[in-house]
Amino acid sequence: GSVIFQHHSPTYQIRAGHFPLFGFPLHYTSEGPRSVIQPEVYPGKCWAFQGSQGFLGISLSYPIYITHVTLEHLPQSLSPSGHINSAPKDFAVYALSTEKEEEETTWLGTFTYDQNREPIQTFELPIPAKMIHSAVELKIMSNWGHPEYT
């Protein structure tokens, strides 16, 4: 799969400078939305967006009947601060259809990621899919309390 170009919230620019020269940062680094679908999960290797609400479109590798969705976040035990309050909390998943001129979405389910459970959590759709889908949109509606980013 791949992230749908220009179908995501703006990337949060963390102002922790890297590569300083004479005490001034020359370059700021931020992970892009593609990191969401990569297998690496360690501190700093994630995509952040500003605030507690955002979205991301993902094109699937091939059309499928969607029955479950899985969300993974860095576990608290690997977090340098010992907490993961920037983790998504409430989120919804929509099927995307771009066959017509205007993009259409179909609600597939609303779920809650529990920061106190396992870092990889799988959720069953409340209504089994009746159609195959080739793209989805993840809408994050809240996080676990971080005021700046998710």
C-alpha positions in Angstrom: 0.0 0.0 0.0 0.9 3.7 0.0 -0.1 7.0 1.5 -2.4 8.9 -0.8 -0.5 12.0 -2.0 -1.9 15.2 -0.4 -4.6 13.3 1.5 -3.4 13.8 5.0 -3.2 16.4 7.8 -0.1 18.7 7.7 3.0 17.2 9.3 3.8 18.7 12.7 7.2 20.3 12.6 8.9 19.4 15.8 11.3 22.3 16.6 14.1 20.2 18.0 17.0 21.1 15.7 19.4 18.6 14.4 22.8 19.2 12.9 23.7 22.3 14.9 26.5 24.7 13.7 27.7 27.2 16.3 24.7 26.5 18.4 22.1 27.2 15.6 20.2 24.3 14.0 20.8 23.9 10.3 18.1 21.3 9.7 14.9 20.2 11.4 13.8 16.6 10.8 10.2 15.3 10.8 8.9 12.0 9.7 6.4 12.1 6.9 3.0 10.3 6.7 4.6 7.3 4.9 6.2 6.3 8.2 2.7 5.2 9.3 2.7 2.2 7.0 6.4 1.3 7.7 7.3 -1.6 10.1 9.7 0.4 12.3 8.3 1.3 15.8 10.7 3.2 18.0 10.9 6.7 19.6 11.0 9.4 17.0 10.2 7.2 14.0 6.6 8.3 13.6 4.4 10.8 11.8 3.0 13.5 14.0 0.3 16.0 13.0 -0.7 19.2 14.9 -3.4 18.9 17.6 -5.5 16.0 18.5 -7.5 15.6 15.3 -6.2 14.6 11.9 -6.6 12.3 8.9 -4.6 10.1 6.5 -5.6 8.4 3.3 -4.1 5.0 2.4 -4.2 3.3 -0.9 -4.2 -0.5 -0.4 -1.9 -2.8 -2.3 -5.0 -4.5 -3.9 -8.8 -4.3 -3.4 -10.0 -6.3 -0.5 -13.1 -7.0 1.7 -12.2 -5.1 4.9 -13.2 -7.0 8.1 -10.7 -5.7 10.7 -8.3 -2.8 11.2 -5.1 -2.8 13.2 -3.5 0.2 14.9 0.0 0.1 16.4 1.8 2.7 18.5 5.0 2.8 20.4 4.6 1.0 23.8 4.9 3.0 27.0 7.9 0.9 28.0 9.9 2.2 25.0 8.9 5.8 25.4 11.7 8.0 26.8 9.1 9.9 29.0 7.4 6.7 30.2 4.0 7.8 28.7 2.4 7.9 25.3 -0.2 10.7 25.7 0.3 11.6 22.0 -1.0 8.2 20.9 -4.3 8.2 19.0 -7.3 7.5 21.3 -10.6 7.6 19.4 -10.5 7.0 15.6 -12.7 6.1 12.7 -12.0 4.3 9.5 -13.7 5.1 6.2 -13.6 3.4 2.8 -12.6 5.9 0.0 -14.1 5.8 -3.5 -12.6 8.0 -6.2 -14.5 6.5 -9.1 -16.7 9.6 -9.5 -15.6 13.2 -9.9 -16.0 13.8 -6.1 -14.4 11.6 -3.5 -16.9 9.6 -1.5 -16.4 8.0 1.9 -18.2 5.1 3.6 -18.0 4.7 7.4 -16.6 1.4 8.3 -16.3 1.8 12.1 -15.3 3.9 15.1 -12.8 2.5 17.7 -10.8 3.4 20.7 -7.1 2.6 21.0 -6.3 1.7 24.6 -2.8 3.0 25.6 -2.7 0.6 28.6 -3.1 -2.5 26.4 -0.8 -4.2 23.9 0.8 -1.8 21.4 -0.7 -3.6 18.4 -4.5 -3.6 18.6 -6.9 -5.1 16.1 -10.6 -4.1 15.8 -13.4 -5.9 14.1 -15.7 -3.8 11.9 -19.2 -3.6 13.4 -20.8 -4.4 10.0 -19.1 -6.8 7.7 -17.9 -5.3 4.4 -20.3 -5.9 1.4 -17.9 -4.4 -1.2 -14.3 -4.6 -1.9 -12.3 -1.4 -1.3 -8.9 -0.2 -2.6 -8.4 2.9 -0.3 -9.2 3.9 3.3 -9.1 7.1 5.3 -8.1 7.0 9.0 -9.6 9.9 11.0 -8.1 10.5 14.4 -10.7 12.2 16.6 -8.7 12.5 19.9 -5.4 11.5 21.5 -4.5 10.6 25.1 -4.0 14.2 26.2 -1.0 15.7 24.4 -1.8 19.3 23.8 0.5 19.9 20.7 0.4 16.9 18.5 -0.8 13.3 17.9 
